[in-house]
Amino acid sequence: VGIAIFVTPNSTAIMDSVTEAEYSMASGTLSTTRMLGMAVSIGIVAIMKNIFLSNMDGADASDALVMMNGAVTASIFVILIAIVLSWTAETMGKSE
């Protein structure tokens, strides 16, 4: 739901900000950025899962507590990244 709320207006704003001659470049850049973001996200999740599963000390991989701890840690990590990126965007917006 979150990405659906963000992607459509964001894509519209990006495509509206370029000339008709630049549509293909803007579309390609938008798609490349989206794919890169997904690939990096999958990589981060895989790394975090590997870290938590390697620290289970013999517990079963289906151990609900371990999975919950991983989900909470991943959520905190994502929130911290969002805060840093929001602060960076706000700071960059003021300097222009």
C-alpha positions as CSV (number, residue, x, y, z in Angstrom):
1,V,0.0,0.0,0.0
2,G,2.8,2.4,0.9
3,I,4.6,2.1,-2.4
4,A,1.3,2.4,-4.3
5,I,0.6,5.7,-2.6
6,F,4.1,7.0,-3.4
7,V,4.9,5.7,-6.9
8,T,2.0,7.1,-9.0
9,P,2.3,10.7,-7.9
10,N,6.1,10.5,-7.9
11,S,6.2,9.1,-11.4
12,T,3.7,11.7,-12.6
13,A,5.7,14.5,-11.0
14,I,8.9,13.3,-12.6
15,M,7.4,12.8,-16.1
16,D,5.7,16.2,-15.9
17,S,9.0,17.9,-15.1
18,V,10.7,16.9,-18.3
19,T,10.2,18.0,-21.9
20,E,8.6,15.6,-24.4
21,A,12.1,15.0,-26.0
22,E,13.3,13.8,-22.6
23,Y,10.5,11.3,-21.9
24,S,12.5,8.2,-22.8
25,M,15.5,9.2,-20.7
26,A,13.3,10.1,-17.7
27,S,11.3,6.9,-18.0
28,G,14.5,4.8,-18.3
29,T,16.1,6.6,-15.3
30,L,12.9,6.1,-13.3
31,S,12.8,2.4,-14.0
32,T,16.5,1.9,-13.4
33,T,16.3,3.7,-10.0
34,R,13.2,1.6,-9.1
35,M,15.0,-1.6,-10.0
36,L,18.2,-0.6,-8.2
37,G,16.1,0.2,-5.1
38,M,14.5,-3.2,-5.1
39,A,17.8,-5.0,-5.6
40,V,19.4,-3.1,-2.8
41,S,16.4,-3.8,-0.5
42,I,16.5,-7.5,-1.3
43,G,20.2,-7.5,-0.6
44,I,19.8,-5.8,2.8
45,V,17.0,-8.2,3.8
46,A,19.2,-11.2,2.8
47,I,22.2,-9.9,4.7
48,M,20.1,-9.2,7.9
49,K,18.4,-12.7,7.6
50,N,21.9,-14.3,7.3
51,I,23.2,-12.4,10.3
52,F,20.2,-13.4,12.5
53,L,20.1,-17.0,11.4
54,S,23.9,-17.4,12.0
55,N,23.4,-16.2,15.5
56,M,20.6,-18.6,16.5
57,D,22.9,-20.9,18.4
58,G,21.3,-24.1,17.1
59,A,17.7,-22.9,17.3
60,D,15.3,-24.0,14.6
61,A,15.0,-21.6,11.7
62,S,11.2,-21.5,12.3
63,D,11.7,-20.2,15.9
64,A,9.1,-17.5,16.1
65,L,11.0,-15.3,18.6
66,V,14.1,-15.2,16.4
67,M,12.1,-14.3,13.3
68,M,10.2,-11.6,15.3
69,N,13.5,-10.2,16.6
70,G,14.8,-10.1,13.0
71,A,11.6,-8.3,11.8
72,V,11.8,-5.7,14.6
73,T,15.4,-5.1,13.9
74,A,14.8,-4.7,10.2
75,S,11.9,-2.3,10.9
76,I,14.1,-0.2,13.2
77,F,16.8,-0.2,10.5
78,V,14.4,0.9,7.8
79,I,13.0,3.6,10.1
80,L,16.4,5.0,10.8
81,I,17.3,5.0,7.1
82,A,14.0,6.9,6.4
83,I,14.8,9.4,9.1
84,V,18.3,10.0,7.7
85,L,17.1,10.3,4.1
86,S,14.3,12.7,5.2
87,W,16.7,14.9,7.1
88,T,19.1,14.8,4.1
89,A,16.3,15.8,1.7
90,E,15.2,18.6,4.0
91,T,18.7,19.9,4.4
92,M,19.3,19.8,0.6
93,G,16.0,21.5,0.0
94,K,17.0,24.4,2.2
95,S,20.4,24.9,0.6
96,E,18.9,25.4,-2.9
